[in-house]
């Protein structure tokens, strides 16, 4: 599978426990962070600031998105058997909201039971506009 269908790429992307979120800092430099997430439908992904210890809930990624909503999400798989390597990148537009989008609290809590007692928010919603994918073989590895 050197070229994946959109459905295959989406399935690989959302099967991962975390994604890497890429935003652009005010300086123009890339800013990358791992995020927990949940798909809301076949074109939207949601993430939230959680209650893990942080200096502030107003994170750099939120500032970056408010200034420039263009983002990328990356999922990848590596192993010593290079015939099972793959990656998927989702490019889109993100927005930040203080209010949980419908269904997002339940979606995140079902993926991450650790969130059962967490206060979540602010929220990031990514409208995926383009998926790019590559896999070394016909049977991409899954962790």
C-alpha positions as CSV (number, residue, x, y, z in Angstrom):
1,X,0.0,0.0,0.0
2,X,2.2,2.8,-1.2
3,X,-1.0,4.9,-1.8
4,X,-3.8,4.6,0.6
5,X,-7.5,5.3,0.1
6,X,-8.9,8.1,2.2
7,X,-10.8,5.5,4.3
8,X,-7.6,3.5,4.9
9,X,-5.7,6.6,5.8
10,X,-8.4,7.8,8.2
11,X,-8.7,4.3,9.8
12,X,-4.9,4.3,10.5
13,X,-4.9,7.9,11.7
14,X,-7.7,7.4,14.2
15,X,-6.5,4.0,15.4
16,X,-3.6,5.6,17.2
17,X,-3.6,6.4,20.9
18,X,-2.0,9.8,20.3
19,X,-1.2,12.1,17.4
20,X,1.4,14.8,16.8
21,X,-0.1,18.2,16.4
22,X,1.9,20.7,14.4
23,X,1.1,24.4,14.6
24,X,3.1,27.5,13.6
25,X,4.6,29.7,16.3
26,X,4.5,33.4,16.0
27,X,8.2,33.3,14.9
28,X,7.2,31.0,12.0
29,X,8.9,28.0,13.6
30,X,7.0,24.7,13.7
31,X,5.6,23.8,17.2
32,X,4.9,20.0,17.7
33,X,3.2,18.4,20.6
34,X,1.6,15.0,21.2
35,X,-2.1,15.1,21.8
36,X,-4.9,12.8,22.9
37,X,-7.9,13.0,20.5
38,X,-11.1,11.5,19.3
39,X,-12.7,11.6,15.9
40,X,-16.1,13.3,15.9
41,X,-17.0,12.2,12.4
42,X,-15.0,11.3,9.2
43,X,-13.7,14.8,8.8
44,X,-13.3,16.3,12.4
45,X,-11.0,15.5,15.2
46,X,-11.3,16.9,18.7
47,X,-8.7,17.4,21.5
48,X,-8.9,19.1,24.8
49,X,-6.5,20.6,27.4
50,X,-6.7,18.2,30.3
51,X,-6.0,18.4,34.0
52,X,-2.5,16.9,33.9
53,X,0.0,19.3,35.7
54,X,0.8,22.3,33.5
55,X,2.0,25.8,34.3
56,X,-1.2,27.1,32.7
57,X,-4.2,25.9,30.7
58,X,-3.5,28.6,28.1
59,X,-1.0,26.5,26.1
60,X,1.2,27.6,23.2
61,X,-0.7,25.3,20.8
62,X,-3.9,27.3,21.6
63,X,-2.2,30.6,21.1
64,X,-0.8,29.4,17.8
65,X,-4.2,28.1,16.5
66,X,-6.0,31.3,17.5
67,X,-3.4,33.2,15.4
68,X,-3.1,30.8,12.5
69,X,-5.6,27.9,12.3
70,X,-3.6,25.9,9.7
71,X,-2.5,22.7,11.4
72,X,-1.2,19.2,10.6
73,X,-1.7,16.0,12.6
74,X,0.7,13.1,12.2
75,X,0.5,9.4,13.0
76,X,3.2,7.0,12.2
77,X,4.4,3.4,12.8
78,X,8.0,2.2,13.0
79,X,9.4,-1.2,13.6
80,X,12.5,-3.1,12.5
81,X,10.5,-4.9,9.8
82,X,10.6,-2.0,7.3
83,X,7.9,-3.6,5.2
84,X,5.4,-2.6,7.9
85,X,6.3,1.1,8.2
86,X,3.6,3.7,7.5
87,X,2.6,7.3,8.2
88,X,-0.5,9.4,7.8
89,X,-0.7,13.2,7.8
90,X,-4.0,15.2,8.2
91,X,-3.9,18.8,7.1
92,X,-6.7,21.1,8.1
93,X,-8.0,24.1,9.9
94,X,-8.3,24.2,13.7
95,X,-10.3,26.3,16.0
96,X,-10.3,26.8,19.8
97,X,-13.4,26.9,21.8
98,X,-14.2,27.0,25.5
99,X,-17.3,24.9,25.0
100,X,-17.1,21.2,24.3
101,X,-18.5,20.3,20.9
102,X,-21.5,18.0,21.1
103,X,-20.4,14.4,21.9
104,X,-16.7,15.3,22.5
105,X,-16.6,14.8,26.2
106,X,-18.1,11.3,25.9
107,X,-15.8,10.5,22.9
108,X,-12.6,11.4,24.8
109,X,-13.7,9.7,28.0
110,X,-14.5,6.5,26.1
111,X,-11.0,6.5,24.4
112,X,-9.2,7.6,27.6
113,X,-10.8,6.3,30.8
114,X,-8.3,8.5,32.7
115,X,-10.4,11.5,31.7
116,X,-13.5,10.3,33.7
117,X,-12.6,12.7,36.6
118,X,-10.9,15.4,34.6
119,X,-12.1,18.9,33.8
120,X,-11.5,19.2,30.1
121,X,-11.1,22.4,28.0
122,X,-10.3,24.6,26.2
123,X,-11.1,22.5,23.1
124,X,-9.4,22.1,19.8
125,X,-11.5,21.1,16.8
126,X,-9.6,20.2,13.6
127,X,-11.6,20.2,10.3
128,X,-9.5,17.8,8.2
129,X,-9.2,19.0,4.6
130,X,-6.6,16.7,3.2
131,X,-5.1,13.3,4.1
132,X,-1.7,12.1,2.9
133,X,-0.5,8.6,3.6
134,X,2.3,6.2,2.8
135,X,3.0,2.6,3.7
136,X,5.9,0.4,2.8
137,X,3.8,-2.7,2.2
138,X,0.3,-4.0,1.8
139,X,-0.1,-4.8,5.5
140,X,0.9,-1.7,7.5
141,X,2.0,-2.5,11.0
142,X,-0.1,-1.5,14.0
143,X,1.4,-1.2,17.4
